[in-house]
Amino acid sequence: MPLYEYISADPEKGCRICTKGFEIRRPVTRPPMETCPLCKNPVKKLVSKSVSSPKVSGPLSVSDAKKAGFTVLEKRDEGVYEKL
């Protein structure tokens, strides 16, 4: 689920949460928020500087890659690969 950042459209009318800005995880299929969930004043979506990505602890083994649905290839000659 993506991470979205919002801030009050009018900082003088917003609550303590939306005037500083807040982050929220929402499905991509849902429309952007238009109001602050706390004070119901208008908010605008910011371009996020951080990226929410899965953590990978190390390289995947051949069996882990196959279980995840990837095709594993091994280089045999110049331009020739063999499926494992």
HUQUINOR-V362116 format. One line per field, one symbol per residue. ss: DSSP state (@ for helix, = for strand, . for the rest). burial: 1 if it has 16 or more other C-alpha atoms within 10 Angstrom, else 0. A space follows every 50 residues. Layout:
BEGIN
ss->???
burial->???
END
This chain:
BEGIN
ss->.=======.......@@@@@.=====........=......=====.... ...........@@@@@@.....=====..====.
burial->00011111101001100110100000000000101100001111100000 0000000000000000000000000000000000
END
